[in-house]
Amino acid sequence: MPNDLLLGRRTYAIFAGHWPHAPENNPIGTVFTKANRYVLTSGTGNFVWANSHRLSGIEELKRIKAGNGPDIILWGSSTLYPQLLDANLIGRLVLLISPLVLGKGKRLLGSTAHPVAMQLLTSEATSTGLIMATYELSR
């Protein structure tokens, strides 16, 4: 089933600079190009990649999620997670955990305004130590 994408402004710029120019036989490029891309930003950027839509705030995203469209997947855009958690707009969270310590770094989930309970649905460890964990948020 196809999905739509939710991106922040910087992630959109990275994707738009690469995926429209990827070879036609690239399965990820094909999926990303066909999907609607919603860019949640307070800026006024130029979104020329076809099927890209600017969202100025969480309320616009809530209206789209209330519709009958496909699931919306957030790719990257780590600054959006806290806002989406606070607005109860995340239903499932897939984390790729790499065995690499970079120092202090950025907190992935920020400091949400309320506790968020999650239930582990699946997890898998690769031979290189990467852990893929899928959580569903308890409501």
DSSP file (Angstrom, degrees, kcal/mol; ACC not computed):
  #  RESIDUE AA STRUCTURE BP1 BP2  ACC     N-H-->O    O-->H-N    N-H-->O    O-->H-N    TCO  KAPPA ALPHA  PHI   PSI    X-CA   Y-CA   Z-CA
    1    1 A M              0   0    0      0, 0.0     2,-0.0     0, 0.0    70,-0.0   0.000 360.0 360.0 360.0 133.5    0.0    0.0    0.0
    2    2 A P        -     0   0    0      0, 0.0    69,-0.4     0, 0.0     2,-0.3  -0.329 360.0-157.5 -70.8 154.3    1.4    3.4   -0.9
    3    3 A N        -     0   0    0     67,-0.2     2,-0.2    28,-0.1    69,-0.2  -0.902  11.8-128.3-126.5 157.4    2.2    6.0    1.8
    4    4 A D  E     -a   72   0A   0     67,-2.9    69,-2.9    -2,-0.3     2,-0.4  -0.633  27.7-125.4 -95.9 165.3    2.5    9.7    1.8
    5    5 A L  E     -ab  73  37A   0     31,-2.9    33,-3.3    67,-0.2     2,-0.5  -0.886  11.4-157.5-117.0 143.8    5.5   11.4    3.4
    6    6 A L  E     +ab  74  38A   0     67,-2.7    69,-1.6    -2,-0.4     2,-0.3  -0.986  25.6 171.4-115.5 127.0    5.9   14.1    6.0
    7    7 A L  E     - b   0  39A   0     31,-3.0    33,-2.2    -2,-0.5     2,-0.2  -0.948  30.6-126.2-134.6 151.5    9.1   16.0    5.9
    8    8 A G  E  >  - b   0  40A   0     67,-0.4     4,-2.6    -2,-0.3     5,-0.2  -0.453  43.7 -97.3 -83.8 171.3   10.7   19.1    7.5
    9    9 A R  H  > S+     0   0    0     31,-0.5     4,-2.1     1,-0.2     5,-0.1   0.898 122.1  45.9 -60.0 -44.8   12.1   21.8    5.3
   10   10 A R  H  > S+     0   0    0      2,-0.2     4,-1.9     1,-0.2    -1,-0.2   0.913 113.8  47.7 -68.5 -42.1   15.7   20.7    5.5
   11   11 A T  H  > S+     0   0    0      1,-0.2     4,-2.8     2,-0.2     5,-0.2   0.906 110.2  53.8 -64.9 -39.8   14.9   17.0    4.8
   12   12 A Y  H  X S+     0   0    0     -4,-2.6     4,-3.4     1,-0.2     5,-0.3   0.930 106.6  51.8 -57.6 -45.4   12.7   18.0    1.9
   13   13 A A  H  X S+     0   0    0     -4,-2.1     4,-1.4     1,-0.2    -1,-0.2   0.893 111.6  46.8 -60.2 -40.4   15.6   20.0    0.4
   14   14 A I  H  X S+     0   0    0     -4,-1.9     4,-0.7     2,-0.2    -1,-0.2   0.947 116.1  44.0 -65.6 -48.5   17.8   16.9    0.6
   15   15 A F  H >X S+     0   0    0     -4,-2.8     4,-2.3     1,-0.2     3,-1.2   0.930 112.9  51.1 -62.4 -46.5   15.2   14.6   -0.8
   16   16 A A  H 3< S+     0   0    0     -4,-3.4    -1,-0.2     1,-0.3    -2,-0.2   0.776 107.7  54.4 -65.6 -26.5   14.2   17.1   -3.6
   17   17 A G  H 3< S+     0   0    0     -4,-1.4    -1,-0.3    -5,-0.3    -2,-0.2   0.667 125.0  20.3 -78.4 -16.3   17.9   17.4   -4.6
   18   18 A H  H X< S+     0   0    0     -3,-1.2     3,-1.7    -4,-0.7     4,-0.3   0.796 112.4  56.2-116.6 -57.6   18.3   13.7   -5.0
   19   19 A W  G >< S+     0   0    0     -4,-2.3     3,-1.3     1,-0.3    -3,-0.2   0.797 100.1  57.2 -64.6 -35.2   15.2   11.5   -5.5
   20   20 A P  G 3  S+     0   0    0      0, 0.0    -1,-0.3     0, 0.0    -4,-0.1   0.741 113.1  45.1 -65.1 -16.4   13.7   13.2   -8.6
   21   21 A H  G <  S+     0   0    0     -3,-1.7    -2,-0.2    -5,-0.1     3,-0.1   0.357  87.0 116.2-106.0   3.3   17.0   12.5  -10.4
   22   22 A A  S <  S-     0   0    0     -3,-1.3    -3,-0.0    -4,-0.3     4,-0.0  -0.352  81.3 -84.3 -69.7 153.3   17.5    8.9   -9.2
   23   23 A P    >   -     0   0    0      0, 0.0     3,-2.0     0, 0.0     6,-0.1  -0.252  37.6-118.8 -56.9 146.4   17.5    6.2  -11.9
   24   24 A E  T 3  S+     0   0    0      1,-0.3     6,-0.1    -3,-0.1    -2,-0.1   0.737 111.9  59.5 -61.6 -23.8   14.0    5.0  -12.8
   25   25 A N  T 3  S+     0   0    0      4,-0.1    -1,-0.3     5,-0.0     3,-0.1   0.389  76.2 110.0 -88.1   5.5   14.7    1.5  -11.7
   26   26 A N    <>  -     0   0    0     -3,-2.0     4,-2.2     1,-0.2     5,-0.2  -0.725  58.7-156.1 -81.1 113.5   15.4    2.6   -8.1
   27   27 A P  H  > S+     0   0    0      0, 0.0     4,-2.0     0, 0.0    -1,-0.2   0.850  90.8  49.5 -63.8 -34.9   12.5    1.3   -6.0
   28   28 A I  H  > S+     0   0    0      2,-0.2     4,-2.9     1,-0.2     5,-0.3   0.937 110.7  50.0 -68.6 -44.6   12.9    3.9   -3.3
   29   29 A G  H  > S+     0   0    0      1,-0.2     4,-2.3     2,-0.2    -1,-0.2   0.894 109.8  51.6 -59.6 -40.5   13.0    6.8   -5.8
   30   30 A T  H  X S+     0   0    0     -4,-2.2     4,-1.9     2,-0.2    -1,-0.2   0.931 112.8  44.4 -62.2 -46.2    9.9    5.5   -7.5
   31   31 A V  H  X S+     0   0    0     -4,-2.0     4,-1.6     1,-0.2    -2,-0.2   0.931 115.2  47.7 -64.4 -46.6    7.9    5.3   -4.2
   32   32 A F  H  < S+     0   0    0     -4,-2.9    -1,-0.2     1,-0.2    -2,-0.2   0.861 112.3  49.8 -64.4 -35.5    9.1    8.7   -3.0
   33   33 A T  H  < S+     0   0    0     -4,-2.3    -1,-0.2    -5,-0.3    -2,-0.2   0.862 112.2  46.4 -73.5 -35.1    8.4   10.4   -6.3
   34   34 A K  H  < S+     0   0    0     -4,-1.9    -1,-0.2    -5,-0.2    -2,-0.2   0.780  98.2  89.1 -76.3 -26.6    4.8    9.0   -6.5
   35   35 A A  S  < S-     0   0    0     -4,-1.6     2,-0.3    -5,-0.2   -31,-0.2  -0.291  84.8-110.8 -72.1 152.5    3.9    9.9   -2.9
   36   36 A N        -     0   0    0    -33,-0.1   -31,-2.9    16,-0.1     2,-0.6  -0.676  33.3-149.7 -71.9 137.4    2.4   13.1   -1.8
   37   37 A R  E     -bc   5  52A   0     14,-3.1    16,-3.3    -2,-0.3     2,-0.5  -0.961   8.0-162.8-116.2 118.6    5.1   15.0    0.2
   38   38 A Y  E     -bc   6  53A   0    -33,-3.3   -31,-3.0    -2,-0.6     2,-0.7  -0.885   5.0-158.8-101.1 125.6    3.8   17.2    3.0
   39   39 A V  E     -bc   7  54A   0     14,-3.2    16,-3.2    -2,-0.5     2,-0.8  -0.909   3.3-155.6-110.2 109.5    6.4   19.7    4.2
   40   40 A L  E     +bc   8  55A   0    -33,-2.2   -31,-0.5    -2,-0.7     2,-0.3  -0.756  39.1 136.2 -87.3 109.5    5.7   21.1    7.7
   41   41 A T        -     0   0    0     14,-2.5    -2,-0.1    -2,-0.8   -33,-0.0  -0.997  57.4-145.6-154.8 149.1    7.5   24.4    7.9
   42   42 A S  S    S+     0   0    0     -2,-0.3    14,-0.1     2,-0.0    -1,-0.1   0.498  82.4  89.4 -90.6  -6.0    7.0   28.0    9.0
   43   43 A G  S    S-     0   0    0      1,-0.1    -2,-0.1    -3,-0.0     0, 0.0  -0.178  80.7-126.4 -82.2 179.6    9.1   29.1    6.1
   44   44 A T        +     0   0    0      2,-0.0     3,-0.1    -2,-0.0    -1,-0.1  -0.121  46.5 167.3-118.1  34.5    7.9   30.0    2.6
   45   45 A G        -     0   0    0      1,-0.1     2,-0.7     2,-0.0     9,-0.1   0.162  43.4-104.0 -50.7 166.4   10.3   27.7    0.6
   46   46 A N        -     0   0    0      1,-0.0     2,-1.0     2,-0.0     3,-0.2  -0.860  33.0-171.3 -97.5 108.5    9.9   26.8   -3.0
   47   47 A F        +     0   0    0     -2,-0.7     5,-0.2     1,-0.2     7,-0.1  -0.721  22.6 153.1-105.8  82.5    8.5   23.3   -3.3
   48   48 A V        +     0   0    0     -2,-1.0     2,-0.3     2,-0.1    -1,-0.2   0.631  35.6 107.0 -89.5 -15.1    8.8   22.6   -7.0
   49   49 A W  S >  S-     0   0    0     -3,-0.2     3,-1.0     1,-0.1   -12,-0.1  -0.522  85.4-103.5 -66.2 122.8    9.0   18.8   -6.8
   50   50 A A  T 3  S+     0   0    0     -2,-0.3     3,-0.1     1,-0.2    -1,-0.1  -0.075 104.0  24.3 -49.4 146.1    5.6   17.5   -8.1
   51   51 A N  T 3  S+     0   0    0      1,-0.3   -14,-3.1   -15,-0.1     2,-0.4   0.649  89.5 135.3  69.9  19.8    3.2   16.3   -5.4
   52   52 A S  E <   -c   37   0A   0     -3,-1.0     2,-0.4    -5,-0.2    -1,-0.3  -0.846  32.5-172.8-100.9 135.0    4.8   18.5   -2.7
   53   53 A H  E     -c   38   0A   0    -16,-3.3   -14,-3.2    -2,-0.4     2,-0.4  -0.990  18.8-133.6-132.9 130.1    2.6   20.5   -0.4
   54   54 A R  E     -c   39   0A   0     -2,-0.4     2,-0.5   -16,-0.2   -14,-0.2  -0.680  16.9-165.5 -83.2 131.4    3.5   23.1    2.2
   55   55 A L  E     -c   40   0A   0    -16,-3.2   -14,-2.5    -2,-0.4     3,-0.1  -0.980   7.7-163.5-115.3 127.8    1.9   22.8    5.6
   56   56 A S        -     0   0    0     -2,-0.5     2,-0.3   -16,-0.2    -1,-0.1   0.576  66.4  -6.4 -88.7  -8.2    2.2   25.8    7.9
   57   57 A G  S >> S-     0   0    0      1,-0.1     4,-1.4   -15,-0.0     3,-0.5  -0.995  75.2 -85.8-172.5 173.9    1.2   24.0   11.1
   58   58 A I  H 3> S+     0   0    0     -2,-0.3     4,-2.5     1,-0.2     5,-0.2   0.824 115.9  63.0 -60.7 -35.8    0.0   21.0   13.0
   59   59 A E  H 3> S+     0   0    0      1,-0.2     4,-1.8     2,-0.2    -1,-0.2   0.887 102.1  50.5 -61.8 -38.4   -3.7   21.9   12.5
   60   60 A E  H <> S+     0   0    0     -3,-0.5     4,-1.8     1,-0.2    -1,-0.2   0.909 110.2  50.2 -64.2 -40.8   -3.3   21.5    8.7
   61   61 A L  H  X S+     0   0    0     -4,-1.4     4,-2.7     1,-0.2    -2,-0.2   0.900 106.7  54.9 -63.6 -40.7   -1.6   18.1    9.3
   62   62 A K  H  X S+     0   0    0     -4,-2.5     4,-1.6     1,-0.2    -1,-0.2   0.899 106.8  51.3 -59.3 -40.8   -4.5   17.1   11.5
   63   63 A R  H  < S+     0   0    0     -4,-1.8     4,-0.5     2,-0.2    -1,-0.2   0.899 111.5  47.1 -64.2 -40.2   -7.0   17.9    8.8
   64   64 A I  H >< S+     0   0    0     -4,-1.8     3,-1.3     1,-0.2     5,-0.5   0.926 111.3  50.5 -67.9 -43.5   -5.1   15.7    6.2
   65   65 A K  H 3< S+     0   0    0     -4,-2.7    -1,-0.2     1,-0.3    -2,-0.2   0.806 104.0  59.9 -63.6 -28.7   -4.8   12.8    8.7
   66   66 A A  T 3< S+     0   0    0     -4,-1.6    -1,-0.3    -5,-0.2    -2,-0.2   0.649  95.4  84.2 -73.8 -14.4   -8.5   13.0    9.3
   67   67 A G  S <  S-     0   0    0     -3,-1.3    -3,-0.1    -4,-0.5     0, 0.0   0.007  96.1-100.3 -77.7-171.5   -9.1   12.3    5.6
   68   68 A N  S    S+     0   0    0      0, 0.0    -3,-0.1     0, 0.0    -1,-0.1   0.133  78.1 121.0 -99.1  18.5   -9.2    9.0    3.8
   69   69 A G        -     0   0    0     -5,-0.5     3,-0.1     1,-0.2   -66,-0.0  -0.066  69.7 -77.4 -76.2-179.5   -5.7    9.1    2.4
   70   70 A P        -     0   0    0      0, 0.0    -1,-0.2     0, 0.0   -67,-0.2  -0.154  62.7 -73.7 -70.4 170.5   -2.9    6.7    2.9
   71   71 A D        -     0   0    0    -69,-0.4   -67,-2.9     1,-0.1     2,-0.5  -0.285  46.9-130.8 -59.7 151.7   -0.8    6.6    6.0
   72   72 A I  E     -a    4   0A   0    -69,-0.2     2,-0.5    -3,-0.1   -67,-0.2  -0.945  18.7-159.0-111.7 126.4    1.7    9.4    6.4
   73   73 A I  E     -a    5   0A   0    -69,-2.9   -67,-2.7    -2,-0.5     2,-0.6  -0.904   9.6-141.8-109.9 129.7    5.3    8.4    7.2
   74   74 A L  E     -a    6   0A   0     -2,-0.5     2,-0.5   -69,-0.2   -67,-0.2  -0.797  17.0-164.4 -88.3 123.6    7.7   10.9    8.7
   75   75 A W        -     0   0    0    -69,-1.6   -67,-0.4    -2,-0.6   -64,-0.1  -0.945  55.8 -44.4-110.7 124.4   11.3   10.5    7.3
   76   76 A G  S    S+     0   0    0     -2,-0.5     4,-0.1     1,-0.1    -2,-0.0  -0.334  82.0 127.2  60.8-133.5   14.1   12.1    9.2
   77   77 A S    >   -     0   0    0      1,-0.1     3,-2.3     2,-0.1     4,-0.5   0.901  36.1-175.7  50.6  54.0   13.1   15.6   10.3
   78   78 A S  G >  S+     0   0    0      1,-0.3     3,-0.5     2,-0.2    -1,-0.1   0.689  72.9  67.4 -60.1 -21.7   14.0   15.0   13.9
   79   79 A T  G 3  S+     0   0    0      1,-0.2     4,-0.5     2,-0.1    -1,-0.3   0.666  94.8  59.6 -73.4 -13.5   12.7   18.4   15.0
   80   80 A L  G <> S+     0   0    0     -3,-2.3     4,-2.4     1,-0.1     5,-0.2   0.758  83.7  79.0 -85.1 -25.0    9.2   17.4   14.2
   81   81 A Y  H <> S+     0   0    0     -3,-0.5     4,-2.7    -4,-0.5     5,-0.2   0.904  92.1  48.6 -53.6 -50.7    8.9   14.4   16.5
   82   82 A P  H  > S+     0   0    0      0, 0.0     4,-2.5     0, 0.0    31,-0.2   0.916 113.2  48.3 -58.9 -42.3    8.3   16.4   19.8
   83   83 A Q  H  > S+     0   0    0     -4,-0.5     4,-1.6     1,-0.2    -2,-0.2   0.911 113.3  47.3 -62.5 -42.4    5.5   18.5   18.1
   84   84 A L  H  <>S+     0   0    0     -4,-2.4     5,-3.0     2,-0.2     6,-0.5   0.878 112.1  49.3 -69.5 -38.0    3.8   15.4   16.7
   85   85 A L  H ><5S+     0   0    0     -4,-2.7     3,-1.6    -5,-0.2    -2,-0.2   0.924 109.7  51.7 -64.7 -44.3    4.0   13.5   20.0
   86   86 A D  H 3<5S+     0   0    0     -4,-2.5    -1,-0.2     1,-0.3    -2,-0.2   0.843 112.4  46.4 -61.1 -32.6    2.5   16.5   21.8
   87   87 A A  T 3<5S-     0   0    0     -4,-1.6    -1,-0.3    -5,-0.2    -2,-0.2   0.335 112.5-120.4 -91.2   6.6   -0.3   16.6   19.3
   88   88 A N  T < 5S+     0   0    0     -3,-1.6    -3,-0.2     1,-0.1    -2,-0.1   0.880  72.5 132.6  55.5  41.8   -0.9   12.8   19.5
   89   89 A L      < +     0   0    0     -5,-3.0     2,-0.6    -6,-0.1    -4,-0.2   0.326  42.1  85.7-105.9   6.3   -0.2   12.5   15.8
   90   90 A I        +     0   0    0     -6,-0.5     3,-0.1     1,-0.1    47,-0.0  -0.940  40.7 166.7-109.8 123.9    2.2    9.5   16.0
   91   91 A G  S    S+     0   0    0     -2,-0.6    46,-2.2     1,-0.3     2,-0.4   0.742  70.1  21.3-101.8 -31.0    0.7    6.1   16.0
   92   92 A R  E     -D  136   0B   0     44,-0.2     2,-0.4    26,-0.0    -1,-0.3  -0.998  62.9-160.9-142.4 141.6    3.8    4.0   15.3
   93   93 A L  E     -D  135   0B   0     42,-3.0    42,-3.3    -2,-0.4     2,-0.6  -0.987   0.4-165.8-128.6 123.6    7.5    4.6   15.7
   94   94 A V  E     -D  134   0B   0     -2,-0.4     2,-0.5    40,-0.2    40,-0.2  -0.947  12.3-167.3-109.9 119.2   10.2    2.7   14.0
   95   95 A L  E     -D  133   0B   0     38,-3.1    38,-2.7    -2,-0.6     2,-0.7  -0.900  14.3-159.0-109.6 133.5   13.7    3.3   15.4
   96   96 A L  E     -D  132   0B   0     -2,-0.5     2,-0.6    36,-0.2    36,-0.2  -0.953  18.0-163.7-106.0 112.0   16.9    2.2   13.8
   97   97 A I  E     -D  131   0B   0     34,-3.3    34,-2.7    -2,-0.7    -2,-0.0  -0.873   2.2-163.1-106.5 118.8   19.4    2.1   16.7
   98   98 A S        -     0   0    0     -2,-0.6     2,-2.4    32,-0.2    32,-0.1  -0.804  26.4-123.2-104.8 140.7   23.1    2.1   15.6
   99   99 A P  S    S+     0   0    0      0, 0.0     2,-0.4     0, 0.0    31,-0.1  -0.355  75.0 113.5 -79.4  62.8   25.9    1.0   17.9
  100  100 A L        -     0   0    0     -2,-2.4     2,-0.6     0, 0.0    -2,-0.2  -0.991  53.5-153.6-136.8 124.2   27.7    4.4   17.5
  101  101 A V        +     0   0    0     -2,-0.4     3,-0.1     1,-0.1     0, 0.0  -0.881  16.5 172.9-103.4 122.8   28.2    6.9   20.3
  102  102 A L        -     0   0    0     -2,-0.6     2,-0.3     1,-0.4     3,-0.3   0.397  47.3-107.2-107.9   0.4   28.6   10.5   19.0
  103  103 A G  S    S-     0   0    0      1,-0.2    -1,-0.4     2,-0.0     0, 0.0  -0.808  76.1 -15.1 106.9-152.7   28.6   12.3   22.4
  104  104 A K  S    S+     0   0    0     -2,-0.3    -1,-0.2    -3,-0.1    -2,-0.1   0.959  85.6 160.0 -56.9 -58.6   25.8   14.5   23.7
  105  105 A G        -     0   0    0     -3,-0.3     2,-0.3     2,-0.1    -1,-0.0   0.013  46.0 -48.5  66.1-174.4   23.8   14.8   20.5
  106  106 A K        -     0   0    0      1,-0.0     2,-0.5     2,-0.0     3,-0.1  -0.748  51.7-116.3 -97.8 140.8   20.2   15.8   20.1
  107  107 A R    >   -     0   0    0     -2,-0.3     3,-0.6     1,-0.2     4,-0.1  -0.673  22.4-147.9 -76.5 123.0   17.4   14.1   22.0
  108  108 A L  T 3  S+     0   0    0     -2,-0.5   -27,-0.2     1,-0.2    -1,-0.2   0.919  94.1  31.2 -59.3 -47.8   15.2   12.3   19.4
  109  109 A L  T 3  S-     0   0    0      1,-0.2     3,-0.3   -28,-0.1    -1,-0.2   0.354  95.5-154.9 -98.5   6.9   11.9   12.8   21.2
  110  110 A G    <   -     0   0    0     -3,-0.6     2,-0.6     1,-0.2    -1,-0.2  -0.130  48.9 -46.9  58.0-152.1   12.7   16.1   22.8
  111  111 A S        -     0   0    0     -4,-0.1    -1,-0.2     2,-0.0    -4,-0.0  -0.816  65.3-157.7-118.8  89.7   10.8   16.9   26.0
  112  112 A T        -     0   0    0     -2,-0.6   -29,-0.1    -3,-0.3     4,-0.1  -0.244  22.3-123.3 -66.6 156.0    7.2   16.2   25.3
  113  113 A A  S    S+     0   0    0    -31,-0.2    -1,-0.1     2,-0.1   -27,-0.0   0.643  92.3  30.0 -76.1 -14.8    4.6   17.9   27.3
  114  114 A H  S    S-     0   0    0      0, 0.0    -2,-0.1     0, 0.0    -1,-0.0  -0.966  94.4 -89.4-142.1 156.0    3.0   14.6   28.5
  115  115 A P        -     0   0    0      0, 0.0     2,-0.5     0, 0.0    -2,-0.1  -0.362  37.2-153.7 -63.8 146.1    4.2   11.0   29.1
  116  116 A V        -     0   0    0     -4,-0.1     2,-0.4    -2,-0.0    23,-0.1  -0.973   2.9-156.3-126.7 116.4    4.0    8.8   26.1
  117  117 A A        -     0   0    0     -2,-0.5    21,-2.6    21,-0.4     2,-0.4  -0.762  13.3-172.5 -93.7 136.6    3.6    5.0   26.6
  118  118 A M  E     -E  137   0B   0     -2,-0.4     2,-0.5    19,-0.3    19,-0.2  -0.963  14.6-148.7-129.8 146.7    4.8    2.7   23.8
  119  119 A Q  E     -E  136   0B   0     17,-2.9    17,-2.6    -2,-0.4     2,-0.4  -0.963  24.3-122.3-115.2 129.4    4.5   -1.0   23.3
  120  120 A L  E     +E  135   0B   0     -2,-0.5    15,-0.3    15,-0.2     3,-0.1  -0.551  31.8 174.1 -70.0 123.8    7.2   -2.9   21.4
  121  121 A L  E     -     0   0B   0     13,-3.5     2,-0.3     1,-0.4    14,-0.2   0.851  63.9  -7.5 -95.0 -47.7    5.7   -4.7   18.4
  122  122 A T  E     -E  134   0B   0     12,-1.3    12,-2.8     2,-0.0    -1,-0.4  -0.983  56.3-175.5-146.7 156.1    8.8   -6.1   16.8
  123  123 A S  E     +E  133   0B   0     -2,-0.3     2,-0.3    10,-0.2    10,-0.2  -0.982   2.7 179.9-151.0 149.0   12.6   -5.9   17.1
  124  124 A E  E     -E  132   0B   0      8,-1.7     8,-3.0    -2,-0.3     2,-0.4  -0.982  13.9-151.4-150.0 135.7   15.4   -7.3   15.0
  125  125 A A  E     -E  131   0B   0     -2,-0.3     6,-0.2     6,-0.2     2,-0.1  -0.912  15.6-144.3-108.1 135.2   19.2   -7.1   15.4
  126  126 A T    >   -     0   0    0      4,-2.8     3,-1.6    -2,-0.4    -2,-0.0  -0.416  31.6-101.8 -89.7 171.5   21.5   -7.3   12.4
  127  127 A S  T 3  S+     0   0    0      1,-0.3    -1,-0.1    -2,-0.1    -2,-0.0   0.700 123.0  55.9 -66.6 -18.7   24.9   -8.9   12.3
  128  128 A T  T 3  S-     0   0    0      2,-0.1    -1,-0.3     0, 0.0     3,-0.1   0.434 123.3-102.8 -92.9  -0.2   26.5   -5.4   12.5
  129  129 A G  S <  S+     0   0    0     -3,-1.6     2,-0.2     1,-0.3    -2,-0.1   0.401  72.0 145.0  96.3  -2.7   24.6   -4.6   15.7
  130  130 A L        -     0   0    0    -32,-0.1    -4,-2.8   -31,-0.1     2,-0.5  -0.512  35.9-152.7 -67.4 133.6   21.9   -2.3   14.2
  131  131 A I  E     -DE  97 125B   0    -34,-2.7   -34,-3.3    -6,-0.2     2,-0.6  -0.947   8.2-162.5-112.6 128.7   18.6   -2.8   16.0
  132  132 A M  E     +DE  96 124B   0     -8,-3.0    -8,-1.7    -2,-0.5     2,-0.4  -0.945  16.9 178.4-108.9 114.6   15.3   -2.1   14.2
  133  133 A A  E     -DE  95 123B   0    -38,-2.7   -38,-3.1    -2,-0.6     2,-0.5  -0.965  14.9-159.7-123.0 131.0   12.6   -1.7   16.8
  134  134 A T  E     -DE  94 122B   0    -12,-2.8   -13,-3.5    -2,-0.4   -12,-1.3  -0.945  13.1-174.8-112.4 124.6    8.9   -0.9   16.0
  135  135 A Y  E     -DE  93 120B   0    -42,-3.3   -42,-3.0    -2,-0.5     2,-0.5  -0.902  14.9-151.0-117.1 144.8    6.7    0.6   18.7
  136  136 A E  E     -DE  92 119B   0    -17,-2.6   -17,-2.9    -2,-0.4     2,-0.3  -0.955  26.6-120.6-110.8 135.6    3.1    1.3   18.8
  137  137 A L  E     - E   0 118B   0    -46,-2.2     2,-0.3    -2,-0.5   -19,-0.3  -0.584  22.0-131.6 -78.1 132.5    1.9    4.2   20.9
  138  138 A S              0   0    0    -21,-2.6   -21,-0.4    -2,-0.3    -1,-0.0  -0.631 360.0 360.0 -80.5 139.2   -0.6    3.3   23.6
  139  139 A R              0   0    0     -2,-0.3    -1,-0.1   -23,-0.1   -21,-0.0   0.385 360.0 360.0-110.7 360.0   -3.6    5.6   23.8
